[in-house]
Amino acid sequence: MKELQNFAFNDRLVRTTVKDGEPWWIARDVCAILDLGNPRTSLALLDEDEKGVHIVDTPGGPQEMTVISEPGLYSLILRSRKPEARQFRRWITHEVIPAIRRTGAYDANQQKLTALLERYGDVMTPEARSQLVLTIAGVRKTAPKGAYVYMSPLTKEAMEGVRRYLDEAYPSRPVEVSTKDMYAAYPQWCADNDVPALPSINSFAHAIGRLGHKKVTLRPDVGMAVKGWRLLADEDEKSPGE
């Protein structure tokens, strides 16, 4: 099992691994950069020795990933109609391959940042995603100050979903509840009601604050204090955005 080594082409992440002493590329990353609409069709055109499945060590544990060899990579580049394909090929030959052969080191911090990107990349602003990718690849020395700061604005649909959930789960108000307890049933409620769920407890808490409820610190009789919210009734005065 091999660890992944990360590189950044413009603002896109390109992951590589070493197989039999040679660099191989994660097929999904390459197809996305080359704008190959149907990766399965593109990979089917490669020779059998130009593609394969490899077990790699990821932040989420060992995973099987489809990989392509260096010749397979060049074959896909030639099939791409994207203007950046030639630039991508030059970047591979002049920067990535020399770096792979120079060092196989992989910073443990990169694993954490990669996990952050995979989990929250879809809800980050383009600028934040770009910064995080560059940090993972070692182009930037410091990471952005947390994914949640860079999340795209909460949509009206997401806010309405959280409001409906709170109304159904906690009809008697005012009431004080921990964030963890409130979030526990939220994903399943969203699935049952065909409502898009926010991706994390942090974004969920952000939405609660935007709805005007009040942050509180709950101090149970046993155990440590926890963060929570005082859910206000509709007739109570609220200050949205707190």
WOTA-V174278 format. One record per residue. N is the residue number from 1. OMEGA is omega in radians with two decimals (* if undefined). NEAR is the number of other ideal C-beta (glycine too) atoms within 8 Angstrom. D_LAST is the distance of its C-alpha to the last C-alpha in whole Angstrom. Layout:
BEGIN
N&OMEGA&NEAR&D_LAST / N&OMEGA&NEAR&D_LAST
END
This chain:
BEGIN
1&-3.08&5&47 / 2&3.04&10&46 / 3&3.09&7&42 / 4&3.00&13&41 / 5&-3.00&11&41 / 6&3.05&13&38 / 7&3.13&12&39 / 8&3.01&13&37 / 9&-2.97&8&38 / 10&3.13&5&36 / 11&-3.12&8&33 / 12&-3.12&10&34 / 13&3.07&12&35 / 14&-3.10&14&39 / 15&-3.14&11&40 / 16&3.03&14&43 / 17&3.13&15&45 / 18&-3.13&12&49 / 19&-3.10&11&51 / 20&3.08&4&55 / 21&-3.10&4&54 / 22&3.13&8&53 / 23&3.03&11&50 / 24&-3.05&13&48 / 25&3.05&12&45 / 26&-2.99&14&43 / 27&-3.09&13&44 / 28&-3.14&9&40 / 29&-3.10&12&39 / 30&-3.12&13&42 / 31&3.13&12&42 / 32&-3.13&8&39 / 33&-3.12&12&40 / 34&3.09&13&43 / 35&3.08&8&41 / 36&-2.94&10&44 / 37&-3.12&3&43 / 38&-3.09&6&44 / 39&-3.10&9&45 / 40&3.13&6&47 / 41&-3.13&7&49 / 42&-3.12&12&49 / 43&3.13&12&50 / 44&-3.12&6&53 / 45&3.14&7&55 / 46&3.04&12&55 / 47&-3.07&7&57 / 48&-3.12&5&57 / 49&3.13&4&57 / 50&-3.12&10&54 / 51&3.13&12&52 / 52&3.08&9&51 / 53&-3.06&7&49 / 54&3.08&11&48 / 55&-3.12&9&46 / 56&3.14&13&43 / 57&-3.14&8&41 / 58&3.10&11&37 / 59&3.13&8&34 / 60&-3.12&6&34 / 61&-3.13&6&38 / 62&3.13&7&41 / 63&3.00&8&41 / 64&3.13&5&44 / 65&3.04&12&43 / 66&-3.10&10&45 / 67&3.09&14&47 / 68&-3.12&15&49 / 69&3.11&13&52 / 70&3.07&9&52 / 71&3.10&8&55 / 72&3.10&12&53 / 73&-3.13&12&50 / 74&3.11&9&52 / 75&3.10&11&53 / 76&3.13&15&50 / 77&-3.14&13&49 / 78&-3.14&7&53 / 79&-3.08&9&51 / 80&3.06&10&48 / 81&-3.11&4&48 / 82&-3.11&8&45 / 83&-3.08&5&46 / 84&-3.07&8&44 / 85&3.14&12&46 / 86&3.09&8&49 / 87&3.12&8&46 / 88&3.13&12&45 / 89&3.13&10&49 / 90&3.12&8&49 / 91&3.11&10&46 / 92&-3.03&11&47 / 93&-3.05&8&51 / 94&-3.07&6&50 / 95&-2.99&9&47 / 96&-3.09&12&46 / 97&3.07&10&49 / 98&-3.13&8&50 / 99&3.13&9&47 / 100&-3.09&12&48 / 101&3.12&6&51 / 102&-3.11&5&50 / 103&3.07&5&48 / 104&-3.07&6&46 / 105&3.14&4&44 / 106&-3.10&9&40 / 107&3.12&7&38 / 108&3.11&6&36 / 109&3.11&6&33 / 110&3.12&11&33 / 111&3.13&11&33 / 112&-3.13&9&30 / 113&3.10&12&29 / 114&3.09&14&31 / 115&3.11&11&29 / 116&3.13&10&26 / 117&-3.11&13&27 / 118&-3.08&8&29 / 119&-3.00&9&26 / 120&-3.07&12&23 / 121&-3.08&9&25 / 122&-3.11&5&25 / 123&3.06&9&21 / 124&2.99&13&21 / 125&3.11&8&21 / 126&-3.13&7&25 / 127&-3.13&7&25 / 128&3.14&12&23 / 129&3.12&13&26 / 130&-3.14&9&28 / 131&-3.11&12&27 / 132&3.10&16&27 / 133&-3.14&13&31 / 134&3.10&11&32 / 135&3.12&14&31 / 136&-3.10&13&33 / 137&3.11&10&36 / 138&3.13&8&36 / 139&3.02&6&36 / 140&-3.12&8&32 / 141&-3.11&3&33 / 142&-3.13&4&29 / 143&3.00&8&26 / 144&-3.05&10&23 / 145&3.07&4&20 / 146&-3.06&6&19 / 147&-2.96&13&19 / 148&3.11&10&16 / 149&-3.00&8&15 / 150&-3.14&12&18 / 151&3.03&13&17 / 152&3.13&6&18 / 153&3.11&4&15 / 154&-3.13&11&14 / 155&3.09&6&17 / 156&-3.14&5&17 / 157&3.13&8&19 / 158&3.13&11&17 / 159&3.14&12&14 / 160&3.10&8&17 / 161&3.11&14&19 / 162&3.13&14&16 / 163&3.12&9&15 / 164&-3.14&10&19 / 165&-3.13&12&19 / 166&3.13&12&17 / 167&-3.11&8&19 / 168&-3.07&7&22 / 169&-3.07&9&21 / 170&-3.10&10&20 / 171&-3.12&6&21 / 172&-3.10&4&22 / 173&0.08&9&19 / 174&3.13&8&17 / 175&3.13&8&17 / 176&-3.06&9&16 / 177&3.09&10&17 / 178&3.12&9&17 / 179&-3.12&14&15 / 180&-3.13&8&19 / 181&-3.14&8&20 / 182&-3.06&16&18 / 183&-3.01&11&19 / 184&-3.08&6&22 / 185&-3.05&8&23 / 186&-3.13&13&21 / 187&-3.14&8&23 / 188&3.09&7&26 / 189&3.12&12&25 / 190&3.13&12&24 / 191&-3.12&8&28 / 192&-3.07&6&29 / 193&3.11&8&27 / 194&3.12&4&28 / 195&3.12&10&24 / 196&-3.10&7&23 / 197&3.00&9&21 / 198&-2.92&12&19 / 199&-3.07&8&20 / 200&3.10&9&19 / 201&3.14&8&17 / 202&3.12&7&14 / 203&3.07&13&14 / 204&3.12&14&14 / 205&3.11&12&11 / 206&3.13&11&9 / 207&3.12&13&10 / 208&3.11&13&9 / 209&3.13&12&5 / 210&3.11&10&6 / 211&3.04&12&8 / 212&3.11&10&6 / 213&-2.96&12&7 / 214&3.05&7&7 / 215&3.09&10&8 / 216&3.01&9&12 / 217&-3.11&8&15 / 218&-3.10&10&18 / 219&-3.12&4&21 / 220&3.13&7&24 / 221&-3.14&2&28 / 222&3.09&3&29 / 223&-3.07&4&27 / 224&3.07&3&24 / 225&-3.13&6&21 / 226&3.11&11&18 / 227&3.12&9&15 / 228&-3.06&14&13 / 229&2.95&14&11 / 230&-3.13&11&12 / 231&-3.05&11&13 / 232&3.05&12&13 / 233&-3.10&6&16 / 234&-3.10&4&16 / 235&3.10&3&17 / 236&3.13&8&15 / 237&3.12&4&13 / 238&3.04&8&9 / 239&-3.07&6&6 / 240&3.05&7&6 / 241&3.11&6&4 / 242&*&8&0
END
